[in-house]
Amino acid sequence: MRGTARGTAPVPLSVLDLATVGSGRTAAEALRASAALARLAERRGYHRYWVAEHHSMPGVASSSPAVILAHLAAHTERIRLGSGGVMLPNHAPLVIAEQFGTLEALAPGRVDLGLGRAPGTNSATAAALRRGPGGHLPDGETAEDGAEGFPRQLGDLVRFLDDDFPEDHPYARIHAVPGPVQGPGARPPVWLLGSSGFSAELAGRLGLPFAFAHHFSAANTLPALDLYRRAFRPSAVLDEPYALIGVSALAAEDPAEARRQVLTGALAMLRLRTGRPGLVPSPEEAAAYPFSPQETAFVDEWMANVVHGTPDQVREGLNALATRTGTDELMITANVHTPEIRHRSYDLIADAYGF
């Protein structure tokens, strides 16, 4: 681990963006804010910038990572861009290989392909994503093509990316374009994402980098990272395990203001978890919300896992988390009502580390 004094970071710091939409705002405004945040992250020295796939959530405008990443590639020059992640059960592997081959052609050497096995939405929406009229599975698709079939889907995707299906395979004459069929070149590195042990163990066995969703599954962080490291086998991609964790963090000059802003994201998550997804409320809406005792307990637990306060308090909290987990990278997400608060937080965190 590198030093943790002011002016240094214990590990590389990156950004996870959900393109959140606050009440009184629009998805178009949220996506413009994402482009501005990507430019800020590049200017301030953050390592990579990922966007996540979610569906049927009014407060989250990131339903199409590949489209957003193409836009961000046109507005940045150096920062790594990626999916955090693409939910593979929602898509045909060939489609993802083509999309990310295109992104690699547009931004050579800057694209990460992070993959998850959850649908990123509720079961009804997942069915709508994968099924045709009347809710029936498309011809040739089986129930296993959901999350349970993830290892097979992942294998197909990697073979499309590498253009190396065996000659006797039904897909042997299918080529993902742009891709290696057009000549040798880099292809996006594949990451596995998870919030439990399944993807952790699979990433380890395959020798792939692993990203864990600490920001909404904090209780599973240490067990999952331990499982990943114990299962790890060196590969052509990695000699040693490499893990990052997503962490919610928000810095403000006043710690009370930081807490006031974080409550907006906590209330949005409460509504999502209780089947009432909507736009991210304003601080005033969150402060006036009549929390029941059970809701208060949920919000308190949620906010306990958000690193928030003054820039120095956030720096100390991030340093402690990096030390406790032994992670190789921290990916910060800040889901609050307005992009101005979010952008200011990333600036303050960068100031606290002196980069």
Beta strands, then each sheet from edge to edge (+ up, - down):
strand 1: 13-17
strand 2: 48-51
strand 3: 80-83
strand 4: 86-87
strand 5: 111-116
strand 6: 190-194
strand 7: 210-212
strand 8: 243-251
strand 9: 307-309
strand 10: 329-333
sheet 1: 4+ 5+ 3+ 2+ 1+ 10+ 8+ 7+ 6+
sheet 2: 4+ 5+ 3+ 2+ 1+ 10+ 8+ 9+
end
